[in-house]
Amino acid sequence: MTHIRLKAETAIPSGVDKAEEEVIYLAKRHRVTPAIVREIIRRAGSSERAAIEREIQKGKARR
């Protein structure tokens, strides 16, 4: 039997919690580093995906 490795399995290590998975997902989606996403979460005080994505877009618009 052959084992087919799913893309999600290779992208996110299995020992990572849900919050960190969200950070990695958003970083890849918006092509920024995970550190930037964590900083936005810290500054915004919210880990809601829509709020974080708005802040990322605002930051990109300033560049």
C-alpha positions as CSV (number, residue, x, y, z in Angstrom):
1,M,0.0,0.0,0.0
2,T,1.1,3.5,-0.7
3,H,0.6,6.3,1.7
4,I,-0.5,9.6,0.2
5,R,0.6,12.5,2.3
6,L,-1.9,15.3,2.5
7,K,-0.8,18.9,1.9
8,A,-2.2,20.0,5.2
9,E,-0.1,17.4,7.0
10,T,3.1,18.6,5.6
11,A,2.3,22.3,6.1
12,I,1.5,22.1,9.8
13,P,3.4,19.9,12.3
14,S,1.1,17.6,14.3
15,G,2.3,19.0,17.7
16,V,1.0,22.5,17.1
17,D,-2.1,23.8,18.9
18,K,-5.1,25.5,17.2
19,A,-4.0,29.1,17.8
20,E,-0.7,28.4,16.2
21,E,-2.3,26.6,13.3
22,E,-4.4,29.7,12.7
23,V,-1.2,31.9,12.7
24,I,0.5,29.7,10.2
25,Y,-2.5,29.6,8.0
26,L,-2.9,33.3,7.9
27,A,0.8,33.9,7.4
28,K,0.8,31.6,4.3
29,R,-2.4,33.0,3.0
30,H,-1.3,36.6,3.1
31,R,2.4,36.0,2.4
32,V,3.7,37.5,5.6
33,T,5.7,35.9,8.4
34,P,4.1,34.2,11.4
35,A,5.8,36.8,13.6
36,I,3.9,39.6,11.9
37,V,0.6,37.8,12.4
38,R,1.3,37.2,16.1
39,E,2.2,40.9,16.5
40,I,-1.1,41.9,14.8
41,I,-3.0,39.6,17.1
42,R,-1.2,41.1,20.1
43,R,-1.9,44.7,19.1
44,A,-5.5,44.1,18.0
45,G,-6.2,42.2,21.2
46,S,-8.4,39.8,19.2
47,S,-7.7,36.5,17.6
48,E,-10.7,36.7,15.4
49,R,-9.7,35.8,11.8
50,A,-11.7,38.6,10.1
51,A,-10.2,41.3,12.4
52,I,-6.7,40.0,11.8
53,E,-7.2,39.9,8.0
54,R,-8.5,43.5,8.0
55,E,-5.4,44.6,9.9
56,I,-3.1,42.8,7.4
57,Q,-4.8,44.4,4.5
58,K,-4.5,47.9,6.1
59,G,-0.8,47.2,6.6
60,K,-0.3,46.1,3.0
61,A,-2.2,49.2,1.8
62,R,0.3,51.4,3.6
63,R,3.3,49.9,1.7
